[in-house]
Amino acid sequence: MPRSLCIHGKFTAHKATKVKELIESTEVELIFLSPYSPGFNPIENCWLKIKKYLQTQKSLNSRGLNTSYQ
C-alpha cells in the first residue's frame, strides 16, 4: 500500500508513460485531478479574480493594462 500520493492535473507532460512509471516505481500512488478542479488548486481562484478584473478594462494591449493596473 502506498504511503504517499502524487496528485497531477491534466498537463500533457504529467500523463507521459515514463513519468507514470517513475512515480509508481517509488510506491507513490498517482492520482489525476478532474479536468477542471479549482477547489483542489487554490491558485485558480486567484486567476479567476485577475481575469474578471482584466475583462472590465477596456485596453487589450500591455501598455493599456499597465496603465489601468496602476
C-alpha positions as CSV (number, residue, x, y, z in Angstrom):
1,M,0.0,0.0,0.0
2,P,1.4,3.4,-1.0
3,R,2.4,5.8,1.8
4,S,2.3,8.9,-0.4
5,L,0.1,10.4,-3.1
6,C,1.1,12.3,-6.1
7,I,-1.7,14.4,-7.4
8,H,-1.5,15.7,-11.0
9,G,-3.5,17.9,-13.2
10,K,-4.2,17.2,-16.9
11,F,-0.9,18.8,-18.1
12,T,0.3,16.6,-21.0
13,A,3.8,16.0,-19.5
14,H,2.2,14.6,-16.4
15,K,0.5,11.9,-18.4
16,A,3.7,10.7,-20.1
17,T,4.3,7.0,-19.6
18,K,7.8,7.5,-18.3
19,V,6.6,9.9,-15.7
20,K,3.9,7.5,-14.6
21,E,6.4,4.6,-14.4
22,L,8.9,6.7,-12.4
23,I,6.3,7.8,-9.9
24,E,4.8,4.3,-9.5
25,S,8.3,2.7,-9.1
26,T,8.6,4.7,-5.8
27,E,5.4,3.2,-4.4
28,V,3.6,6.5,-4.6
29,E,0.0,6.4,-5.6
30,L,-0.7,8.5,-8.7
31,I,-4.0,10.4,-8.8
32,F,-5.2,12.7,-11.6
33,L,-7.5,15.6,-10.9
34,S,-10.6,16.1,-12.9
35,P,-10.3,18.4,-16.0
36,Y,-11.3,21.5,-14.0
37,S,-11.0,21.3,-10.3
38,P,-10.3,24.7,-8.8
39,G,-11.3,23.5,-5.4
40,F,-8.1,21.4,-5.3
41,N,-5.9,24.2,-6.7
42,P,-6.3,27.4,-4.8
43,I,-4.3,29.5,-7.3
44,E,-7.2,29.0,-9.8
45,N,-9.3,31.3,-7.6
46,C,-6.7,34.0,-7.8
47,W,-6.5,33.7,-11.6
48,L,-10.3,33.9,-11.7
49,K,-10.2,37.3,-9.9
50,I,-7.4,38.6,-12.1
51,K,-9.3,37.5,-15.3
52,K,-12.5,39.2,-14.1
53,Y,-10.7,42.4,-13.3
54,L,-9.0,42.4,-16.7
55,Q,-12.3,41.8,-18.5
56,T,-13.6,45.0,-17.0
57,Q,-10.7,47.0,-18.5
58,K,-11.0,48.5,-22.0
59,S,-7.4,48.1,-23.1
60,L,-6.3,44.8,-24.5
61,N,-2.6,45.6,-25.0
62,S,0.1,45.5,-22.4
63,R,0.5,49.3,-22.2
64,G,-3.2,49.8,-21.5
65,L,-3.2,47.1,-18.9
66,N,-0.2,48.5,-17.1
67,T,-1.9,51.9,-17.0
68,S,-5.2,50.5,-15.8
69,Y,-3.5,48.4,-13.1
70,Q,-1.7,51.5,-11.6
